[in-house]
Amino acid sequence: MLQEFIPVLIQIVIATGFAVATLIASVVLGKRALRNRTKDSAYECGMLPVGEGQARFSVKFYLVAMLFVLFDIEVVFLYPWAVAFRDLAVDQGLVVVFWSAVSFIGILLVAYVYALKKGALEWRQ
């Protein structure tokens, strides 16, 4: 049984050896002595790095993004239902399958109206 793992062990040894060899080569061949303040500073497309590194985003941006992902994932659940609608209608009955989808969409609509009423989708303060 251990003979089956020999190729895996060989691959681990080769990968580890490559990583170590690359690190050693970068230290040996790298030009560590030619460091100065200009070369150690961050390069920002030719511009001097002044101010903060990243601009701050409003919390509204993240809230709208999370709501988009939430509703997008919920709508994705309707695709398998639509594909299997005919088979489900035969097995469970057309009325049951239809009203289950309508109730799902109704819950999504209530959540959407709630988000609108709370002002979660408004960009202005």
C-alpha positions as CSV (number, residue, x, y, z in Angstrom):
1,M,0.0,0.0,0.0
2,L,2.9,2.4,0.7
3,Q,4.1,1.9,-2.9
4,E,1.0,3.7,-4.2
5,F,2.1,6.9,-2.3
6,I,5.6,7.0,-3.7
7,P,4.7,9.2,-6.7
8,V,3.0,11.6,-4.3
9,L,6.1,11.7,-2.0
10,I,8.3,12.3,-5.0
11,Q,6.1,15.2,-6.1
12,I,6.2,16.7,-2.6
13,V,10.0,16.4,-2.5
14,I,10.4,18.0,-5.9
15,A,8.0,20.9,-5.1
16,T,9.7,21.6,-1.7
17,G,13.2,21.4,-3.4
18,F,12.1,23.8,-6.1
19,A,10.7,26.3,-3.6
20,V,13.8,26.2,-1.4
21,A,16.1,26.5,-4.5
22,T,14.2,29.5,-5.8
23,L,14.4,31.2,-2.4
24,I,18.1,30.6,-2.1
25,A,18.7,31.7,-5.7
26,S,16.9,35.0,-5.1
27,V,19.0,35.7,-2.0
28,V,22.3,34.8,-3.6
29,L,21.7,36.4,-7.0
30,G,19.7,39.4,-5.7
31,K,21.3,42.8,-5.5
32,R,20.8,43.5,-1.8
33,A,23.7,46.0,-1.6
34,L,22.1,48.4,-4.2
35,R,19.3,49.6,-2.0
36,N,18.4,53.2,-1.5
37,R,15.4,55.2,-0.4
38,T,14.1,55.7,-3.9
39,K,14.2,52.0,-4.8
40,D,12.5,51.0,-1.5
41,S,9.6,53.4,-1.9
42,A,6.3,52.2,-3.4
43,Y,5.9,52.7,-7.1
44,E,2.5,54.3,-8.0
45,C,2.6,54.6,-11.8
46,G,5.1,57.4,-11.8
47,M,3.2,59.5,-9.2
48,L,4.6,60.3,-5.8
49,P,2.9,58.2,-3.2
50,V,1.1,60.9,-1.2
51,G,-1.9,60.2,1.2
52,E,-3.6,57.0,2.0
53,G,-3.0,53.9,0.0
54,Q,-6.7,53.2,-0.6
55,A,-9.7,55.5,-0.7
56,R,-12.5,54.8,1.8
57,F,-15.8,53.5,0.5
58,S,-19.2,54.3,2.0
59,V,-20.9,51.6,3.9
60,K,-23.9,52.0,1.5
61,F,-21.7,50.6,-1.3
62,Y,-21.1,47.4,0.7
63,L,-24.7,47.2,1.7
64,V,-25.9,47.4,-1.9
65,A,-23.3,44.9,-3.0
66,M,-24.4,42.4,-0.3
67,L,-28.1,42.9,-1.2
68,F,-27.2,42.3,-4.9
69,V,-25.4,39.1,-4.1
70,L,-28.3,38.0,-1.8
71,F,-31.0,38.6,-4.4
72,D,-28.8,37.2,-7.2
73,I,-28.3,33.9,-5.4
74,E,-32.0,33.7,-4.5
75,V,-32.9,34.1,-8.2
76,V,-30.4,31.4,-9.1
77,F,-32.5,29.0,-7.1
78,L,-35.4,29.6,-9.6
79,Y,-33.4,28.1,-12.5
80,P,-33.4,24.5,-11.3
81,W,-37.1,24.9,-10.5
82,A,-37.9,26.1,-14.0
83,V,-35.9,23.3,-15.6
84,A,-37.6,20.6,-13.5
85,F,-41.1,22.3,-13.6
86,R,-42.7,19.8,-15.9
87,D,-41.4,16.7,-14.0
88,L,-42.4,18.3,-10.7
89,A,-45.8,19.2,-12.0
90,V,-46.4,15.5,-12.9
91,D,-45.1,14.2,-9.6
92,Q,-46.6,16.7,-7.2
93,G,-49.3,18.5,-9.1
94,L,-49.3,21.7,-11.0
95,V,-51.0,23.8,-8.3
96,V,-48.5,22.8,-5.6
97,V,-45.5,23.5,-7.7
98,F,-46.8,26.8,-9.0
99,W,-47.8,28.1,-5.6
100,S,-44.5,27.1,-4.0
101,A,-42.6,29.2,-6.6
102,V,-45.1,32.1,-6.1
103,S,-44.6,32.0,-2.3
104,F,-40.8,32.0,-2.8
105,I,-41.0,35.0,-5.1
106,G,-43.4,36.6,-2.7
107,I,-40.9,36.3,0.1
108,L,-38.2,37.8,-2.1
109,L,-40.6,40.7,-2.9
110,V,-41.3,41.3,0.7
111,A,-37.5,41.5,1.4
112,Y,-37.0,43.8,-1.5
113,V,-39.8,46.2,-0.4
114,Y,-38.3,46.1,3.2
115,A,-34.9,47.1,1.8
116,L,-36.5,49.9,-0.2
117,K,-38.4,51.2,2.8
118,K,-35.3,51.2,5.0
119,G,-33.4,53.1,2.3
120,A,-30.8,50.5,1.8
121,L,-30.7,51.1,-2.0
122,E,-30.4,54.9,-1.9
123,W,-27.0,56.3,-2.7
124,R,-27.5,59.7,-1.2
125,Q,-27.3,60.2,2.5
